Amino acid sequence: MAFAADPELEALAEEEMARALTLSWREAAKVTPWGDTYTGFAPSGGEVHFERNYLWAEEEGGDVRVEVIVYDDPERYDEAARRDGLIQRPG
């Protein structure tokens, strides 16, 4: 069953993806594969968990796939706001 994420979580996921995609391919390639989770706060004041993952899109040394997942309660992880992006290898 698919759930619609909270609009605030959706907006935070968009912002986090925009930040994640500011890395150049060279910078992203240095940390791929890599992931991190940290806790922050939503504008409404609630605690929010942010996950950011950098993975090889197809093969090592190629494009980097970026995943962002934002959720407010680990018990409701399946209701998280999710975004996928791509940092393309130059050339």
C-alpha positions in Angstrom: 0.0 0.0 0.0 1.4 3.4 -1.0 1.1 6.3 1.4 1.2 10.0 0.6 3.9 11.7 2.7 3.2 14.7 4.7 3.5 18.0 2.6 6.1 19.3 5.1 8.2 16.1 4.6 7.8 16.4 0.9 9.2 20.0 0.9 12.1 19.0 3.2 12.9 16.1 0.8 13.0 18.5 -2.1 15.3 20.9 -0.2 17.6 18.0 0.8 17.8 16.7 -2.7 18.7 20.2 -4.0 21.6 20.3 -1.5 22.7 16.8 -2.4 22.9 17.6 -6.0 25.2 20.5 -5.5 28.2 18.1 -5.4 30.2 17.7 -8.5 30.6 14.3 -10.0 34.2 14.3 -8.8 33.2 15.1 -5.2 30.3 12.5 -5.2 32.5 9.8 -6.7 35.0 10.2 -3.8 32.2 9.2 -1.3 30.3 6.7 -3.4 29.0 4.3 -2.1 28.1 6.2 1.0 25.1 7.0 3.1 24.3 9.0 6.2 21.3 9.7 8.5 21.0 12.7 10.7 18.2 14.3 12.8 17.0 17.8 12.3 13.9 19.8 12.8 11.0 20.7 10.5 9.8 24.3 10.3 6.8 23.2 12.4 9.3 22.3 15.2 9.0 18.5 15.0 12.0 16.2 14.9 12.8 14.8 11.4 15.2 12.2 10.1 17.1 12.8 6.9 18.8 10.0 5.0 21.1 10.7 2.0 22.7 8.0 0.0 25.2 8.1 -2.9 25.3 4.9 -5.0 26.6 3.9 -8.4 23.7 4.2 -10.8 24.9 1.2 -12.9 28.6 0.5 -12.6 31.4 1.7 -10.4 32.9 4.9 -11.8 29.8 5.8 -13.8 26.9 8.1 -12.9 26.0 8.5 -9.2 22.5 7.9 -8.0 21.4 10.1 -5.1 18.6 9.0 -2.8 17.0 11.2 -0.2 14.5 9.9 2.4 12.9 12.1 5.0 10.6 10.8 7.8 9.4 12.0 11.2 9.0 8.6 12.9 11.1 5.4 12.3 7.9 3.4 13.0 6.4 5.1 9.8 9.4 4.8 7.6 7.2 3.4 4.8 5.5 6.8 4.8 8.7 8.8 4.2 9.1 11.4 1.5 11.5 10.0 -1.1 13.5 11.6 -3.9 16.0 10.2 -6.4 18.5 12.2 -8.4 21.4 11.7 -10.7 24.9 13.2 -10.8 26.2 12.4 -14.3 29.8 11.6 -15.0 31.3 14.2 -17.2 32.1 13.3 -20.8 
